[in-house]
Amino acid sequence: MIFSKNDKLVMIGDSITDTERKRPYGEGRGDAIGKGYVAAVSALINSVYPELSMRIINMGISGNTVRNLKERWQTDVIDLQPDWVSIMIGINDVWRQYDQSVIKETHVYLEEYIRTLDELVKSTKPLVKGIILFTPFYIEPNANDAMRKTMDEYGRAVKEIAASNQTKFIDVQEAFQPVLEHTYPAELAWDRVHPNMTGHMVLARAFLKEVGFDWNKE
């Protein structure tokens, strides 16, 4: 696996990452890990690889776009001095274009999205061991659905940013595809965006596959 002993991983994003984590960071018992894929990743890594004593920090905030991430990047990523950073952002950047179509100031169009995400990756890469980029996703098997088509455009942009900056890359839409061949979208997410625990395990499994997690480790 790519992680080493005592590594610190900051996982940042929107509500899919947030999943009701406690605030402020570190308040109460545990590290405010939330109830979604971040919690699953933390539990699996720390149960299968206890020798790593790895610290995983959830810095998701519901409703965030890449514009919001830029505003809080210094305090919520850089100041935490992580060894690794994972980023899952873009769903709200797309969604607001559909559920708030006339409120243009909430929209983050593709050009701004690419420019901002690429800037965050480039500025952070020299400070960490590595970055893991997730694509945004829409739990809809019909690739011709309007919002799914836009989401796929943003996903392709993330793939290009990952390639140009030589980061780890997770195609979340692709990870959901085999599940959607057998499962109706509403069984995974009532709004096709916020997954239940089965959906979060799809995310966790895709992440762990990318980082070299050994499912057969004794």
GROMACS elastic network, one bead per residue, 0.5 to 0.9 nm:
[ bonds ]
;  ai    aj funct       b0    kb
    1     4     6  0.79926   500
    1   208     6  0.89666   500
    1   211     6  0.58214   500
    1   213     6  0.54719   500
    1   214     6  0.73917   500
    2   211     6  0.56544   500
    2   212     6  0.63658   500
    2   213     6  0.83634   500
    3     6     6  0.86806   500
    3     7     6  0.64625   500
    3     8     6  0.89427   500
    3    52     6  0.79408   500
    3    54     6  0.82745   500
    3    83     6  0.89245   500
    3    84     6  0.84768   500
    3   211     6  0.77195   500
    3   212     6  0.88685   500
    4     7     6  0.56343   500
    4    52     6  0.61946   500
    4    53     6  0.89294   500
    4    54     6  0.79217   500
    5    51     6  0.70441   500
    5    53     6  0.61057   500
    5    54     6  0.64817   500
    6    51     6  0.89527   500
    6    52     6  0.57944   500
    6    53     6  0.52514   500
    6    55     6  0.69347   500
    7    52     6  0.75166   500
    7    53     6  0.76658   500
    7    54     6  0.52660   500
    7    55     6  0.64219   500
    7    56     6  0.84977   500
    7    82     6  0.76674   500
    7    83     6  0.57905   500
    7    84     6  0.75642   500
    8    54     6  0.61010   500
    8    56     6  0.59085   500
    8    57     6  0.76089   500
    8    80     6  0.89268   500
    8    81     6  0.80362   500
    8    82     6  0.50827   500
    8    83     6  0.51875   500
    8    84     6  0.63683   500
    8    85     6  0.85976   500
    9    54     6  0.78237   500
    9    55     6  0.62530   500
    9    57     6  0.61487   500
    9    58     6  0.87035   500
    9    82     6  0.57010   500
    9    83     6  0.60296   500
    9    85     6  0.56433   500
    9    86     6  0.74806   500
   10    55     6  0.85078   500
   10    56     6  0.60123   500
   10    58     6  0.62010   500
   10    59     6  0.68178   500
   10    76     6  0.86281   500
   10    77     6  0.68453   500
   10    80     6  0.80637   500
   10    81     6  0.89228   500
   10    82     6  0.61102   500
   10    83     6  0.80974   500
   10    84     6  0.63728   500
   10    86     6  0.63653   500
   10    87     6  0.86386   500
   11    17     6  0.74024   500
   11    38     6  0.72488   500
   11    56     6  0.73756   500
   11    57     6  0.60797   500
   11    58     6  0.51736   500
   11    59     6  0.58955   500
   11    60     6  0.71037   500
   11    77     6  0.88282   500
   11    84     6  0.84880   500
   11    85     6  0.58452   500
   11    87     6  0.61608   500
   11    88     6  0.79998   500
   12    17     6  0.66341   500
   12    18     6  0.81394   500
   12    57     6  0.84224   500
   12    58     6  0.63036   500
   12    61     6  0.79417   500
   12    69     6  0.82045   500
   12    76     6  0.82371   500
   12    77     6  0.79776   500
   12    85     6  0.75190   500
   12    86     6  0.62272   500
   12    87     6  0.52005   500
   12    88     6  0.65475   500
   12    89     6  0.80756   500
   13    16     6  0.71732   500
   13    17     6  0.54132   500
   13    18     6  0.71283   500
   13    58     6  0.86343   500
   13    59     6  0.67916   500
   13    61     6  0.63750   500
   13    62     6  0.80074   500
   13    64     6  0.70056   500
   13    65     6  0.81003   500
   13    66     6  0.83715   500
   13    69     6  0.75193   500
   13    86     6  0.84249   500
   13    87     6  0.58421   500
   13    89     6  0.51875   500
   13    90     6  0.86246   500
   14    17     6  0.55190   500
   14    18     6  0.60198   500
   14    19     6  0.88046   500
   14    59     6  0.85732   500
   14    63     6  0.57026   500
   14    65     6  0.70713   500
   14    69     6  0.88765   500
   14    88     6  0.72760   500
   14    89     6  0.62599   500
   14    90     6  0.83860   500
   14    91     6  0.80201   500
   14    92     6  0.78707   500
   15    19     6  0.58546   500
   15    20     6  0.81850   500
   15    60     6  0.63228   500
   15    61     6  0.56414   500
   15    63     6  0.60633   500
   15    64     6  0.74232   500
   15   194     6  0.77502   500
   16    19     6  0.60458   500
   16    36     6  0.72622   500
   16    37     6  0.80034   500
   16    60     6  0.75457   500
   16    61     6  0.85745   500
   16    62     6  0.74200   500
   16    88     6  0.82566   500
   16   193     6  0.81508   500
   16   194     6  0.62742   500
   16   195     6  0.76271   500
   16   200     6  0.83488   500
   17    20     6  0.88924   500
   17    21     6  0.88006   500
   17    34     6  0.77967   500
   17    35     6  0.87906   500
   17    36     6  0.68118   500
   17    37     6  0.70140   500
   17    38     6  0.65699   500
   17    58     6  0.70131   500
   17    59     6  0.74566   500
   17    61     6  0.73115   500
   17    62     6  0.79482   500
   17    88     6  0.75056   500
   18    21     6  0.56944   500
   18    33     6  0.82536   500
   18    34     6  0.61983   500
   18    35     6  0.80796   500
   18    36     6  0.77976   500
   18    38     6  0.85089   500
   18    58     6  0.68322   500
   18    59     6  0.67508   500
   18    61     6  0.51916   500
   18    62     6  0.59784   500
   19    33     6  0.84545   500
   19    34     6  0.50258   500
   19    35     6  0.52602   500
   19    36     6  0.56994   500
   19    37     6  0.86770   500
   19    38     6  0.87698   500
   19    60     6  0.78400   500
   19    61     6  0.84768   500
   19    62     6  0.78879   500
   20    23     6  0.89131   500
   20    32     6  0.85218   500
   20    33     6  0.85242   500
   20    34     6  0.52941   500
   20    35     6  0.66127   500
   20    36     6  0.87352   500
   20    61     6  0.89195   500
   20    62     6  0.86620   500
   21    24     6  0.89896   500
   21    25     6  0.83749   500
   21    31     6  0.86317   500
   21    33     6  0.55767   500
   21    35     6  0.71529   500
   21    58     6  0.73154   500
   21    59     6  0.83909   500
   21    60     6  0.80709   500
   21    61     6  0.87915   500
   22    25     6  0.66493   500
   22    26     6  0.75313   500
   22    27     6  0.65555   500
   22    28     6  0.75435   500
   22    31     6  0.80931   500
   22    33     6  0.75354   500
   22    34     6  0.71238   500
   23    26     6  0.72131   500
   23    27     6  0.61318   500
   23    28     6  0.86732   500
   23    32     6  0.71282   500
   24    27     6  0.56661   500
   24    32     6  0.83742   500
   25    28     6  0.89418   500
   25    31     6  0.69472   500
   25    32     6  0.63016   500
   25    57     6  0.84753   500
   25    58     6  0.82457   500
   25    59     6  0.78113   500
   26    29     6  0.76768   500
   26    30     6  0.69378   500
   26    32     6  0.57912   500
   26    33     6  0.89701   500
   26    57     6  0.88574   500
   27    30     6  0.79086   500
   27    31     6  0.72400   500
   27    32     6  0.69315   500
   28    31     6  0.76931   500
   28    32     6  0.75083   500
   29    32     6  0.74811   500
   30    33     6  0.72403   500
   31    34     6  0.87226   500
   31    55     6  0.87156   500
   31    56     6  0.79620   500
   31    57     6  0.65708   500
   31    58     6  0.78135   500
   32    57     6  0.75611   500
   32    58     6  0.68021   500
   32    59     6  0.89345   500
   33    36     6  0.83937   500
   33    38     6  0.65804   500
   33    39     6  0.55545   500
   33    42     6  0.80956   500
   33    56     6  0.77481   500
   33    57     6  0.64374   500
   33    58     6  0.53090   500
   33    59     6  0.85944   500
   34    37     6  0.84666   500
   34    38     6  0.69433   500
   34    39     6  0.59497   500
   34    58     6  0.70710   500
   35    38     6  0.74135   500
   35    39     6  0.57028   500
   35    40     6  0.79443   500
   35   197     6  0.84288   500
   36    39     6  0.54495   500
   36    40     6  0.64443   500
   36    41     6  0.88240   500
   36   195     6  0.86057   500
   36   196     6  0.81640   500
   36   197     6  0.66723   500
   36   199     6  0.89107   500
   36   200     6  0.55744   500
   36   201     6  0.79654   500
   36   204     6  0.85855   500
   37    41     6  0.60302   500
   37    42     6  0.84665   500
   37   197     6  0.79786   500
   37   199     6  0.84609   500
   37   201     6  0.60939   500
   37   202     6  0.81819   500
   37   203     6  0.59966   500
   37   204     6  0.50023   500
   37   205     6  0.86760   500
   37   207     6  0.89823   500
   38    41     6  0.51149   500
   38    42     6  0.60884   500
   38    43     6  0.85235   500
   38    56     6  0.79208   500
   38    57     6  0.81987   500
   38    58     6  0.66596   500
   38   200     6  0.85018   500
   38   203     6  0.89162   500
   38   204     6  0.71724   500
   39    42     6  0.50829   500
   39    43     6  0.60243   500
   39    44     6  0.85355   500
   39    56     6  0.87292   500
   39    58     6  0.84452   500
   39   204     6  0.87734   500
   40    43     6  0.51495   500
   40    44     6  0.60797   500
   40    45     6  0.84905   500
   40   200     6  0.78713   500
   40   201     6  0.69870   500
   40   204     6  0.62267   500
   40   205     6  0.88789   500
   41    44     6  0.53092   500
   41    45     6  0.60300   500
   41    46     6  0.83884   500
   41    56     6  0.85006   500
   41   201     6  0.87033   500
   41   204     6  0.55765   500
   41   205     6  0.80568   500
   41   207     6  0.78482   500
   41   208     6  0.71707   500
   42    45     6  0.53666   500
   42    46     6  0.59488   500
   42    47     6  0.83342   500
   42    54     6  0.83855   500
   42    55     6  0.79790   500
   42    56     6  0.61349   500
   42    57     6  0.88138   500
   43    46     6  0.53636   500
   43    47     6  0.59301   500
   43    48     6  0.84025   500
   44    47     6  0.52213   500
   44    48     6  0.58823   500
   44    49     6  0.79300   500
   44   208     6  0.89384   500
   45    48     6  0.53585   500
   45    49     6  0.53479   500
   45    50     6  0.72693   500
   45    52     6  0.85445   500
   45    54     6  0.78376   500
   45   208     6  0.85490   500
   45   213     6  0.78640   500
   46    49     6  0.52259   500
   46    51     6  0.80993   500
   46    52     6  0.75223   500
   46    53     6  0.69565   500
   46    54     6  0.67653   500
   46    55     6  0.86664   500
   47    50     6  0.55623   500
   48    51     6  0.86708   500
   48   213     6  0.89793   500
   48   214     6  0.85055   500
   48   215     6  0.83136   500
   48   217     6  0.69773   500
   48   218     6  0.76813   500
   49    52     6  0.57876   500
   49    53     6  0.78208   500
   49    54     6  0.84570   500
   49   217     6  0.84961   500
   50    53     6  0.56938   500
   50    54     6  0.77661   500
   51    54     6  0.82923   500
   52    55     6  0.89244   500
   59    76     6  0.66263   500
   59    77     6  0.80724   500
   60    64     6  0.81066   500
   60    88     6  0.88912   500
   61    64     6  0.58833   500
   63    68     6  0.88834   500
   63    91     6  0.89505   500
   63    92     6  0.63815   500
   64    67     6  0.76359   500
   64    68     6  0.55002   500
   64    69     6  0.69119   500
   64    89     6  0.77199   500
   64    90     6  0.84964   500
   64    91     6  0.87402   500
   64    92     6  0.65877   500
   64    93     6  0.81712   500
   65    68     6  0.52412   500
   65    69     6  0.65303   500
   65    70     6  0.88882   500
   65    89     6  0.63789   500
   65    90     6  0.60517   500
   65    91     6  0.74869   500
   65    92     6  0.55494   500
   65    93     6  0.52792   500
   65    94     6  0.89103   500
   65   106     6  0.89860   500
   65   107     6  0.89340   500
   65   108     6  0.74080   500
   65   113     6  0.87035   500
   66    70     6  0.63007   500
   66    71     6  0.87972   500
   66    89     6  0.61164   500
   66    90     6  0.64899   500
   66    92     6  0.86443   500
   66    93     6  0.71440   500
   66   108     6  0.78621   500
   66   112     6  0.87465   500
   66   113     6  0.64393   500
   66   116     6  0.67841   500
   66   117     6  0.66407   500
   67    70     6  0.52994   500
   67    71     6  0.66299   500
   67    93     6  0.85777   500
   67   108     6  0.74616   500
   67   112     6  0.83724   500
   67   113     6  0.77509   500
   67   116     6  0.71419   500
   67   117     6  0.87676   500
   68    71     6  0.51290   500
   68    72     6  0.65774   500
   68    73     6  0.84684   500
   69    72     6  0.53598   500
   69    73     6  0.56050   500
   69    76     6  0.86240   500
   69    89     6  0.84647   500
   69   117     6  0.88904   500
   69   120     6  0.87558   500
   70    73     6  0.51247   500
   70    74     6  0.81098   500
   70   116     6  0.71980   500
   70   117     6  0.82398   500
   70   119     6  0.89670   500
   70   120     6  0.70788   500
   71    74     6  0.77884   500
   71    75     6  0.89694   500
   72    75     6  0.56830   500
   72    76     6  0.57736   500
   72    77     6  0.78795   500
   73    76     6  0.52939   500
   73    77     6  0.53010   500
   73    78     6  0.65488   500
   73    79     6  0.85556   500
   73   120     6  0.79440   500
   74    77     6  0.56925   500
   74    79     6  0.58824   500
   74    80     6  0.86387   500
   75    78     6  0.61938   500
   75    79     6  0.51206   500
   75    80     6  0.72425   500
   76    79     6  0.65060   500
   76    80     6  0.66074   500
   77    80     6  0.54401   500
   77    81     6  0.69380   500
   77    82     6  0.70994   500
   77    85     6  0.78279   500
   77   124     6  0.88843   500
   78    81     6  0.54069   500
   78    82     6  0.71782   500
   78   124     6  0.76014   500
   78   127     6  0.82086   500
   79    82     6  0.83006   500
   81    84     6  0.89667   500
   81   127     6  0.81204   500
   81   128     6  0.80455   500
   82    85     6  0.67048   500
   82   127     6  0.83544   500
   82   128     6  0.65488   500
   82   129     6  0.85680   500
   83   127     6  0.79406   500
   83   129     6  0.53371   500
   83   130     6  0.71014   500
   83   131     6  0.89406   500
   84   128     6  0.57458   500
   84   129     6  0.57395   500
   84   130     6  0.51528   500
   84   131     6  0.57598   500
   84   132     6  0.77671   500
   85   124     6  0.87480   500
   85   128     6  0.76321   500
   85   129     6  0.86510   500
   85   130     6  0.67367   500
   85   132     6  0.62396   500
   85   133     6  0.85112   500
   86   130     6  0.87064   500
   86   131     6  0.56910   500
   86   133     6  0.57956   500
   86   134     6  0.74516   500
   86   168     6  0.89547   500
   87   131     6  0.77678   500
   87   132     6  0.63783   500
   87   133     6  0.51313   500
   87   134     6  0.60438   500
   87   135     6  0.86643   500
   88    91     6  0.86180   500
   88   132     6  0.87708   500
   88   133     6  0.64130   500
   88   135     6  0.64042   500
   88   136     6  0.64323   500
   89    92     6  0.76989   500
   89    93     6  0.79658   500
   89   117     6  0.88314   500
   89   133     6  0.88432   500
   89   134     6  0.75173   500
   89   135     6  0.72772   500
   89   136     6  0.59126   500
   90    94     6  0.63362   500
   90    95     6  0.84880   500
   90   108     6  0.86575   500
   90   113     6  0.77035   500
   90   135     6  0.75473   500
   90   136     6  0.51255   500
   90   137     6  0.81293   500
   90   151     6  0.79259   500
   90   154     6  0.70640   500
   90   155     6  0.83255   500
   91    94     6  0.53827   500
   91    95     6  0.58746   500
   91    96     6  0.85406   500
   91   135     6  0.89270   500
   91   136     6  0.53130   500
   91   137     6  0.65401   500
   91   138     6  0.77133   500
   91   151     6  0.72882   500
   91   154     6  0.89083   500
   91   193     6  0.78913   500
   92    96     6  0.57175   500
   92    97     6  0.84027   500
   92   106     6  0.89730   500
   92   107     6  0.83882   500
   92   108     6  0.83658   500
   92   136     6  0.89833   500
   93    96     6  0.60906   500
   93    97     6  0.73016   500
   93   106     6  0.79133   500
   93   107     6  0.60022   500
   93   109     6  0.69963   500
   93   110     6  0.84760   500
   93   113     6  0.77012   500
   94    97     6  0.55171   500
   94    98     6  0.72476   500
   94   107     6  0.73188   500
   94   108     6  0.71168   500
   94   109     6  0.75644   500
   94   110     6  0.86519   500
   94   136     6  0.89521   500
   94   147     6  0.73772   500
   94   150     6  0.68447   500
   94   151     6  0.63375   500
   94   154     6  0.80691   500
   95    98     6  0.53100   500
   95    99     6  0.61571   500
   95   100     6  0.79008   500
   95   107     6  0.84261   500
   95   147     6  0.73149   500
   95   151     6  0.85244   500
   96    99     6  0.52304   500
   96   101     6  0.66089   500
   96   103     6  0.81351   500
   96   104     6  0.85122   500
   96   106     6  0.62933   500
   96   107     6  0.57544   500
   96   108     6  0.81678   500
   97   100     6  0.57624   500
   97   102     6  0.81066   500
   97   103     6  0.81902   500
   97   104     6  0.76129   500
   97   106     6  0.77794   500
   97   107     6  0.56297   500
   97   108     6  0.80276   500
   97   109     6  0.84211   500
   97   147     6  0.87392   500
   98   101     6  0.50791   500
   98   102     6  0.88801   500
   98   146     6  0.89525   500
   98   147     6  0.72063   500
   99   102     6  0.87939   500
  100   103     6  0.53661   500
  100   104     6  0.76475   500
  100   106     6  0.76520   500
  100   107     6  0.82838   500
  101   104     6  0.66715   500
  101   106     6  0.89080   500
  101   107     6  0.82206   500
  102   105     6  0.88124   500
  103   106     6  0.60170   500
  103   107     6  0.74754   500
  104   107     6  0.53322   500
  104   108     6  0.86627   500
  105   108     6  0.80695   500
  108   111     6  0.82228   500
  108   112     6  0.62714   500
  108   113     6  0.62352   500
  109   112     6  0.56756   500
  109   113     6  0.61345   500
  109   114     6  0.87597   500
  110   114     6  0.60638   500
  110   115     6  0.84939   500
  110   153     6  0.80508   500
  110   154     6  0.66475   500
  110   157     6  0.82336   500
  111   114     6  0.53433   500
  111   115     6  0.61712   500
  111   116     6  0.85765   500
  112   115     6  0.51086   500
  112   116     6  0.59232   500
  112   117     6  0.83814   500
  113   116     6  0.53512   500
  113   117     6  0.60070   500
  113   118     6  0.83037   500
  113   154     6  0.79686   500
  113   157     6  0.86418   500
  114   117     6  0.54140   500
  114   118     6  0.58864   500
  114   119     6  0.83654   500
  114   154     6  0.81494   500
  114   157     6  0.65199   500
  114   158     6  0.76214   500
  114   161     6  0.77004   500
  115   118     6  0.53676   500
  115   119     6  0.61118   500
  115   120     6  0.87935   500
  116   119     6  0.50708   500
  116   120     6  0.62797   500
  116   121     6  0.86913   500
  117   120     6  0.51602   500
  117   121     6  0.62174   500
  117   122     6  0.85941   500
  117   158     6  0.81953   500
  117   161     6  0.79467   500
  118   121     6  0.51427   500
  118   122     6  0.60419   500
  118   123     6  0.85285   500
  118   158     6  0.86486   500
  118   161     6  0.61011   500
  118   162     6  0.86737   500
  118   165     6  0.82731   500
  119   122     6  0.51899   500
  119   123     6  0.60613   500
  119   124     6  0.84821   500
  120   123     6  0.53386   500
  120   124     6  0.60743   500
  120   125     6  0.84501   500
  121   124     6  0.52724   500
  121   125     6  0.58418   500
  121   131     6  0.75532   500
  121   161     6  0.83234   500
  121   162     6  0.86908   500
  121   165     6  0.75116   500
  121   167     6  0.87042   500
  122   125     6  0.55119   500
  122   126     6  0.76628   500
  122   165     6  0.70865   500
  123   126     6  0.69165   500
  123   127     6  0.79843   500
  124   127     6  0.54313   500
  124   128     6  0.67353   500
  124   130     6  0.89900   500
  124   131     6  0.83504   500
  125   128     6  0.56133   500
  125   129     6  0.74714   500
  125   130     6  0.64967   500
  125   131     6  0.68344   500
  125   165     6  0.83058   500
  125   167     6  0.86013   500
  126   129     6  0.78756   500
  126   130     6  0.86396   500
  127   130     6  0.86389   500
  128   131     6  0.74987   500
  130   167     6  0.66579   500
  130   168     6  0.76392   500
  131   162     6  0.88162   500
  131   166     6  0.88117   500
  131   167     6  0.54489   500
  131   168     6  0.61646   500
  131   169     6  0.86251   500
  132   162     6  0.82396   500
  132   167     6  0.59925   500
  132   169     6  0.57493   500
  132   170     6  0.74781   500
  132   207     6  0.84931   500
  132   210     6  0.86046   500
  132   211     6  0.86797   500
  133   158     6  0.71368   500
  133   159     6  0.81750   500
  133   161     6  0.87511   500
  133   162     6  0.66968   500
  133   167     6  0.70613   500
  133   168     6  0.60762   500
  133   170     6  0.61362   500
  133   171     6  0.86670   500
  134   137     6  0.89845   500
  134   155     6  0.82980   500
  134   158     6  0.74754   500
  134   159     6  0.86402   500
  134   168     6  0.86363   500
  134   169     6  0.60563   500
  134   171     6  0.62149   500
  134   172     6  0.64426   500
  134   207     6  0.83854   500
  135   151     6  0.87632   500
  135   152     6  0.85489   500
  135   154     6  0.74392   500
  135   156     6  0.78517   500
  135   157     6  0.85153   500
  135   158     6  0.59087   500
  135   159     6  0.74352   500
  135   169     6  0.79318   500
  135   170     6  0.63754   500
  135   171     6  0.54353   500
  135   172     6  0.56549   500
  135   173     6  0.73613   500
  136   151     6  0.66288   500
  136   152     6  0.80004   500
  136   154     6  0.70607   500
  136   155     6  0.58621   500
  136   158     6  0.84304   500
  136   171     6  0.82790   500
  136   172     6  0.68543   500
  136   173     6  0.75746   500
  137   140     6  0.87341   500
  137   148     6  0.77407   500
  137   151     6  0.61704   500
  137   152     6  0.74083   500
  137   154     6  0.89318   500
  137   155     6  0.74239   500
  137   171     6  0.85550   500
  137   172     6  0.61078   500
  137   173     6  0.52805   500
  137   176     6  0.88323   500
  137   193     6  0.74940   500
  138   141     6  0.84711   500
  138   147     6  0.76572   500
  138   148     6  0.58281   500
  138   151     6  0.67635   500
  138   152     6  0.85247   500
  138   173     6  0.70287   500
  138   192     6  0.59530   500
  138   193     6  0.57118   500
  139   148     6  0.81954   500
  139   173     6  0.75442   500
  139   176     6  0.72756   500
  139   177     6  0.87197   500
  139   180     6  0.79755   500
  139   185     6  0.59026   500
  139   186     6  0.85453   500
  139   188     6  0.77534   500
  139   189     6  0.72275   500
  139   191     6  0.84474   500
  139   193     6  0.61191   500
  139   194     6  0.87749   500
  139   195     6  0.83280   500
  140   143     6  0.73861   500
  140   145     6  0.77329   500
  140   148     6  0.66936   500
  140   173     6  0.89987   500
  140   180     6  0.79054   500
  140   184     6  0.87809   500
  140   185     6  0.61761   500
  140   192     6  0.64491   500
  140   193     6  0.89817   500
  141   144     6  0.88187   500
  141   145     6  0.85233   500
  141   148     6  0.83652   500
  141   176     6  0.87828   500
  141   177     6  0.70610   500
  141   180     6  0.63795   500
  141   181     6  0.79481   500
  141   184     6  0.88772   500
  141   185     6  0.77821   500
  142   145     6  0.55925   500
  142   148     6  0.74071   500
  142   149     6  0.88939   500
  143   146     6  0.81511   500
  143   147     6  0.89690   500
  143   148     6  0.58716   500
  143   149     6  0.59794   500
  143   152     6  0.82796   500
  144   147     6  0.84667   500
  144   148     6  0.68494   500
  144   149     6  0.59697   500
  145   148     6  0.51838   500
  145   149     6  0.60600   500
  145   150     6  0.87442   500
  146   149     6  0.52250   500
  146   150     6  0.64593   500
  146   151     6  0.86900   500
  147   150     6  0.51513   500
  147   151     6  0.60495   500
  147   152     6  0.85418   500
  148   152     6  0.60802   500
  148   153     6  0.86932   500
  149   152     6  0.51367   500
  149   153     6  0.64859   500
  150   153     6  0.51022   500
  150   154     6  0.65961   500
  150   155     6  0.86980   500
  151   154     6  0.51730   500
  151   155     6  0.61593   500
  151   156     6  0.87108   500
  152   156     6  0.61404   500
  152   157     6  0.85719   500
  152   173     6  0.79764   500
  153   156     6  0.51946   500
  153   157     6  0.63942   500
  153   158     6  0.88850   500
  154   158     6  0.64045   500
  154   159     6  0.87895   500
  155   158     6  0.51171   500
  155   159     6  0.63877   500
  155   160     6  0.88076   500
  155   171     6  0.74336   500
  155   172     6  0.85640   500
  155   173     6  0.81675   500
  156   159     6  0.50085   500
  156   160     6  0.63447   500
  156   161     6  0.87126   500
  156   171     6  0.89656   500
  157   160     6  0.51159   500
  157   161     6  0.62224   500
  157   162     6  0.86054   500
  158   161     6  0.50084   500
  158   162     6  0.60617   500
  158   163     6  0.85346   500
  158   169     6  0.81475   500
  158   171     6  0.89107   500
  159   162     6  0.51155   500
  159   163     6  0.61847   500
  159   164     6  0.86608   500
  159   169     6  0.67489   500
  159   170     6  0.82881   500
  159   171     6  0.78288   500
  160   163     6  0.50660   500
  160   164     6  0.60774   500
  160   165     6  0.84934   500
  161   164     6  0.52165   500
  161   165     6  0.60619   500
  161   166     6  0.81855   500
  161   167     6  0.82419   500
  162   165     6  0.52835   500
  162   166     6  0.55706   500
  162   168     6  0.65764   500
  162   169     6  0.60601   500
  163   167     6  0.66284   500
  163   168     6  0.84158   500
  163   169     6  0.81759   500
  164   167     6  0.81060   500
  166   169     6  0.88964   500
  168   210     6  0.71894   500
  168   211     6  0.80843   500
  169   207     6  0.88945   500
  169   210     6  0.73981   500
  170   173     6  0.89202   500
  170   174     6  0.86711   500
  170   175     6  0.82886   500
  170   206     6  0.67339   500
  170   207     6  0.67588   500
  170   210     6  0.69146   500
  171   174     6  0.54111   500
  171   175     6  0.63931   500
  171   206     6  0.81448   500
  172   176     6  0.63802   500
  172   177     6  0.87587   500
  172   202     6  0.83381   500
  172   203     6  0.68285   500
  172   206     6  0.73023   500
  173   176     6  0.53299   500
  173   177     6  0.64158   500
  174   177     6  0.51439   500
  174   178     6  0.78241   500
  175   178     6  0.69506   500
  175   179     6  0.79023   500
  175   202     6  0.67103   500
  175   203     6  0.75119   500
  175   205     6  0.87160   500
  175   206     6  0.64429   500
  176   179     6  0.53875   500
  176   180     6  0.61383   500
  176   181     6  0.88510   500
  176   199     6  0.79560   500
  176   202     6  0.66841   500
  176   203     6  0.82931   500
  177   180     6  0.51037   500
  177   181     6  0.64317   500
  178   181     6  0.52380   500
  178   182     6  0.73293   500
  178   183     6  0.89279   500
  179   182     6  0.56808   500
  179   183     6  0.59452   500
  179   184     6  0.88676   500
  179   202     6  0.84539   500
  180   184     6  0.63297   500
  180   185     6  0.67039   500
  180   188     6  0.88499   500
  181   184     6  0.81015   500
  183   186     6  0.83493   500
  183   187     6  0.66361   500
  183   188     6  0.76527   500
  184   187     6  0.55824   500
  184   188     6  0.73470   500
  185   188     6  0.53759   500
  185   189     6  0.61355   500
  185   190     6  0.74697   500
  185   191     6  0.84962   500
  185   192     6  0.61541   500
  186   191     6  0.70124   500
  186   192     6  0.65375   500
  187   190     6  0.69426   500
  187   195     6  0.87829   500
  187   196     6  0.80747   500
  187   198     6  0.89291   500
  188   192     6  0.73745   500
  188   193     6  0.88838   500
  188   194     6  0.81932   500
  188   195     6  0.53665   500
  188   196     6  0.55428   500
  188   197     6  0.80144   500
  188   198     6  0.65384   500
  188   199     6  0.55308   500
  188   200     6  0.89276   500
  189   193     6  0.60044   500
  189   194     6  0.53315   500
  189   196     6  0.58540   500
  189   199     6  0.74333   500
  190   193     6  0.75919   500
  190   194     6  0.71873   500
  190   195     6  0.76395   500
  190   196     6  0.84862   500
  191   194     6  0.64538   500
  191   195     6  0.84097   500
  192   195     6  0.72464   500
  194   199     6  0.83867   500
  194   200     6  0.89263   500
  195   198     6  0.72739   500
  195   200     6  0.60006   500
  196   199     6  0.52662   500
  196   200     6  0.62556   500
  196   201     6  0.87182   500
  197   201     6  0.60784   500
  197   202     6  0.86444   500
  198   201     6  0.51234   500
  198   202     6  0.65320   500
  198   203     6  0.89742   500
  199   202     6  0.50699   500
  199   203     6  0.66196   500
  199   204     6  0.87976   500
  200   203     6  0.50290   500
  200   204     6  0.61721   500
  200   205     6  0.85283   500
  201   205     6  0.58269   500
  201   206     6  0.83429   500
  202   205     6  0.52080   500
  202   206     6  0.61708   500
  202   207     6  0.86369   500
  203   206     6  0.52105   500
  203   207     6  0.62199   500
  203   208     6  0.86631   500
  204   207     6  0.51038   500
  204   208     6  0.61000   500
  204   209     6  0.85338   500
  205   208     6  0.51245   500
  205   209     6  0.60626   500
  205   210     6  0.86382   500
  206   209     6  0.52006   500
  206   210     6  0.63648   500
  206   211     6  0.89194   500
  207   210     6  0.52346   500
  207   211     6  0.64498   500
  207   212     6  0.88569   500
  207   213     6  0.87964   500
  208   211     6  0.52078   500
  208   212     6  0.62553   500
  208   213     6  0.51559   500
  208   214     6  0.84367   500
  209   212     6  0.53609   500
  209   213     6  0.58105   500
  209   214     6  0.82258   500
  210   213     6  0.77093   500
  213   216     6  0.89535   500
  213   217     6  0.86212   500
  214   217     6  0.54075   500
  215   218     6  0.87482   500
